């Protein structure tokens, strides 16, 4: 897979109808790809979710960023 294929796959998987909330950008071969937006439907933010990972993986920072963007 090359970076263009990666961008295409991310775009296909995260193209949504209605209002969206952008979580961030995709990472390909350890580089952030600015054209690969990772989105979720805004209406789903009132549901249960799970931020999982081991110590030091950025769970708390992820939640901080989501809440700061939403405010």
MODELLER restraints for C-alpha pairs under 7 A, 6 or more apart:
rsr = mdl.restraints
at = mdl.atoms
rsr.add(forms.Gaussian(group=physical.xy_distance, feature=features.Distance(at['CA:3:A'], at['CA:28:A']), mean=6.82, stdev=0.5))
rsr.add(forms.Gaussian(group=physical.xy_distance, feature=features.Distance(at['CA:7:A'], at['CA:35:A']), mean=6.47, stdev=0.5))
rsr.add(forms.Gaussian(group=physical.xy_distance, feature=features.Distance(at['CA:7:A'], at['CA:36:A']), mean=5.10, stdev=0.5))
rsr.add(forms.Gaussian(group=physical.xy_distance, feature=features.Distance(at['CA:10:A'], at['CA:36:A']), mean=5.83, stdev=0.5))
rsr.add(forms.Gaussian(group=physical.xy_distance, feature=features.Distance(at['CA:11:A'], at['CA:36:A']), mean=6.26, stdev=0.5))
rsr.add(forms.Gaussian(group=physical.xy_distance, feature=features.Distance(at['CA:11:A'], at['CA:37:A']), mean=6.95, stdev=0.5))
rsr.add(forms.Gaussian(group=physical.xy_distance, feature=features.Distance(at['CA:14:A'], at['CA:38:A']), mean=5.93, stdev=0.5))
rsr.add(forms.Gaussian(group=physical.xy_distance, feature=features.Distance(at['CA:14:A'], at['CA:39:A']), mean=5.52, stdev=0.5))
rsr.add(forms.Gaussian(group=physical.xy_distance, feature=features.Distance(at['CA:16:A'], at['CA:41:A']), mean=6.80, stdev=0.5))
rsr.add(forms.Gaussian(group=physical.xy_distance, feature=features.Distance(at['CA:19:A'], at['CA:41:A']), mean=6.15, stdev=0.5))
rsr.add(forms.Gaussian(group=physical.xy_distance, feature=features.Distance(at['CA:19:A'], at['CA:42:A']), mean=5.61, stdev=0.5))
rsr.add(forms.Gaussian(group=physical.xy_distance, feature=features.Distance(at['CA:20:A'], at['CA:39:A']), mean=6.19, stdev=0.5))
rsr.add(forms.Gaussian(group=physical.xy_distance, feature=features.Distance(at['CA:20:A'], at['CA:40:A']), mean=5.65, stdev=0.5))
rsr.add(forms.Gaussian(group=physical.xy_distance, feature=features.Distance(at['CA:20:A'], at['CA:41:A']), mean=4.50, stdev=0.5))
rsr.add(forms.Gaussian(group=physical.xy_distance, feature=features.Distance(at['CA:20:A'], at['CA:42:A']), mean=4.74, stdev=0.5))
rsr.add(forms.Gaussian(group=physical.xy_distance, feature=features.Distance(at['CA:21:A'], at['CA:39:A']), mean=5.52, stdev=0.5))
rsr.add(forms.Gaussian(group=physical.xy_distance, feature=features.Distance(at['CA:21:A'], at['CA:40:A']), mean=5.38, stdev=0.5))
rsr.add(forms.Gaussian(group=physical.xy_distance, feature=features.Distance(at['CA:21:A'], at['CA:41:A']), mean=6.08, stdev=0.5))
rsr.add(forms.Gaussian(group=physical.xy_distance, feature=features.Distance(at['CA:21:A'], at['CA:42:A']), mean=5.24, stdev=0.5))
rsr.add(forms.Gaussian(group=physical.xy_distance, feature=features.Distance(at['CA:22:A'], at['CA:37:A']), mean=6.73, stdev=0.5))
rsr.add(forms.Gaussian(group=physical.xy_distance, feature=features.Distance(at['CA:22:A'], at['CA:38:A']), mean=5.82, stdev=0.5))
rsr.add(forms.Gaussian(group=physical.xy_distance, feature=features.Distance(at['CA:22:A'], at['CA:39:A']), mean=4.30, stdev=0.5))
rsr.add(forms.Gaussian(group=physical.xy_distance, feature=features.Distance(at['CA:22:A'], at['CA:40:A']), mean=6.50, stdev=0.5))
rsr.add(forms.Gaussian(group=physical.xy_distance, feature=features.Distance(at['CA:23:A'], at['CA:38:A']), mean=5.60, stdev=0.5))
rsr.add(forms.Gaussian(group=physical.xy_distance, feature=features.Distance(at['CA:23:A'], at['CA:39:A']), mean=5.64, stdev=0.5))
rsr.add(forms.Gaussian(group=physical.xy_distance, feature=features.Distance(at['CA:24:A'], at['CA:37:A']), mean=5.92, stdev=0.5))
rsr.add(forms.Gaussian(group=physical.xy_distance, feature=features.Distance(at['CA:24:A'], at['CA:38:A']), mean=5.41, stdev=0.5))
rsr.add(forms.Gaussian(group=physical.xy_distance, feature=features.Distance(at['CA:25:A'], at['CA:32:A']), mean=6.45, stdev=0.5))
rsr.add(forms.Gaussian(group=physical.xy_distance, feature=features.Distance(at['CA:25:A'], at['CA:33:A']), mean=6.21, stdev=0.5))
rsr.add(forms.Gaussian(group=physical.xy_distance, feature=features.Distance(at['CA:25:A'], at['CA:34:A']), mean=5.98, stdev=0.5))
rsr.add(forms.Gaussian(group=physical.xy_distance, feature=features.Distance(at['CA:25:A'], at['CA:36:A']), mean=5.35, stdev=0.5))
rsr.add(forms.Gaussian(group=physical.xy_distance, feature=features.Distance(at['CA:25:A'], at['CA:37:A']), mean=4.52, stdev=0.5))
rsr.add(forms.Gaussian(group=physical.xy_distance, feature=features.Distance(at['CA:25:A'], at['CA:38:A']), mean=5.50, stdev=0.5))
rsr.add(forms.Gaussian(group=physical.xy_distance, feature=features.Distance(at['CA:26:A'], at['CA:32:A']), mean=5.94, stdev=0.5))
rsr.add(forms.Gaussian(group=physical.xy_distance, feature=features.Distance(at['CA:26:A'], at['CA:33:A']), mean=5.60, stdev=0.5))
rsr.add(forms.Gaussian(group=physical.xy_distance, feature=features.Distance(at['CA:26:A'], at['CA:36:A']), mean=5.20, stdev=0.5))
rsr.add(forms.Gaussian(group=physical.xy_distance, feature=features.Distance(at['CA:26:A'], at['CA:37:A']), mean=6.23, stdev=0.5))
rsr.add(forms.Gaussian(group=physical.xy_distance, feature=features.Distance(at['CA:26:A'], at['CA:38:A']), mean=6.39, stdev=0.5))
rsr.add(forms.Gaussian(group=physical.xy_distance, feature=features.Distance(at['CA:27:A'], at['CA:33:A']), mean=5.61, stdev=0.5))
rsr.add(forms.Gaussian(group=physical.xy_distance, feature=features.Distance(at['CA:51:A'], at['CA:59:A']), mean=6.03, stdev=0.5))
rsr.add(forms.Gaussian(group=physical.xy_distance, feature=features.Distance(at['CA:52:A'], at['CA:59:A']), mean=6.73, stdev=0.5))
rsr.add(forms.Gaussian(group=physical.xy_distance, feature=features.Distance(at['CA:53:A'], at['CA:59:A']), mean=6.71, stdev=0.5))
